[in-house]
Amino acid sequence: MKKCLLLLLFILTKPVFGQDLKTARKVVDTLTSREMWGRGYTRDGMDKAANFISATFKDYGLIPMDGKDFKQAFSYPVNTFPGEMMLQINGKTLLPGKDFLPGPESMGQKTQGALTQKDSVTFLNPEHRILLLLKDKLTWSVAPAAGDYTRIELDPKAISGTPESIELNMENKFIPDFPAANICAMVKGTRNPDSVVLITAHYDHLGGLGKDTYFPGANDNASGIALLLNLAEYYANHPQPYTMAFICFAGEEIGLSGSKYFTENPLIELSKIRFMTNVDMVGTGEDGITVVNATIHPKEFTLLRQINQDKKYLTKINSRGKAANSDHYFFTERGVPAFFMYTQGGIAAYHDVNDQAATLPFTAFESLFKLFVDFNTALMK
């Protein structure tokens, strides 16, 4: 009878974290879908993602951080590429995202002309202010301004021979006040509600280029949002002594705009944050995780490592110092104790069209979830 009860308990409890992974995959599939269009600046991609996250928080039973609305609205300038995106080099039509990328600060234009070689990777058309660069790895970003020139990055494998002529039909649209929103929610603490453990991740990505190309952003950072939402659901069902707060930032890819805005316009007192953990790109994990700010918070880092050593969750936890490389940074600058965690190993796709849900291994996702729960519990003791 005892064996039967143990077996039943195993059957009932085994799927708990497996279900977390299943749910996480659904979240990533949704956020990387064509409908979300790269969670960026055309086709309402970022707004659709914000609505999805807000609805999920509501379904899980969390409450808005300000008591009224999950969205903290703000705006910032951005250069976008909503329409035509055609490039021919030496008469060959090339594919945006795969064969070439425009510089994110580029102006659009419709023109054609000859290219003059400056060096082994640089080609110019001075008449139309076109700069063409050969790049073996195409990596895109977002720009808060539009220039008075057009920069093109071209994979040299996409053409035969040296670039000699260019035909271009590219549309850009500069938006001085792009509307965005941080998504902020919490679960009130049962004993010390004025003390806060904060978990954050950015939900924006690079958006799209023209009519047919978008950047899915599976690892960066649909994976982080999936982990955050899993934790939000867990804490909604298991309230803690401290308030568990969650922020999904917009505008990370354009210069940490969302987290900067929040720290300048906080919806909770920053001094009441016991600890903040920001996650960005947590969809792999073959080589463990890296913790930014580990060296400036040695007590918490030792605690994290000890938990991992005892439970054997991750293969390795690497220490890194202070860095302005994600949304923890402006909190750190205002004295909030914070870690930024990201996984290592696995897929190499980053800021390109290959960062897709189908290739995301989620190697350490379940283990990272458990490590978070144990770490947060220890912080509240």
Buried (B, 14 or more C-beta within 10 A) or exposed (E): EEEEEEEEEEEEEEEEBEEBBEBBBEBBBBBBBEEBBBBBBBBBBBBBBBBBBBEBBEEBEBBBBEEEEBBBEBBBBBBBBBBBBBBBBBEEEBBBBBBBBBBBBBBBBEBEBEBEEEEEBEBBBEEBBBBBBBBEEBEBEBBBEBBEBBBBBBBBEBBEEEBBEBBBBBBBBBBEEBEBBBBBBBBEBEEBBEBBBBBBBBBBBBBBBBBEBBBBBBBBBBBBBBBBBBBBBBBBEEBBBBBBBBBBBBBBBBBBBBBBBBBEEBBBEBEBBBBBBBBBBBBBBBBBBBBBBBEBBEEBBEBBBEBBEEEEBBBBBEEBEBEEEBBBBBBBEBEBBBBBBBBBBBBEBBBBBBBBBEBBBBBBBBBBBBBBBBBBBEBBE
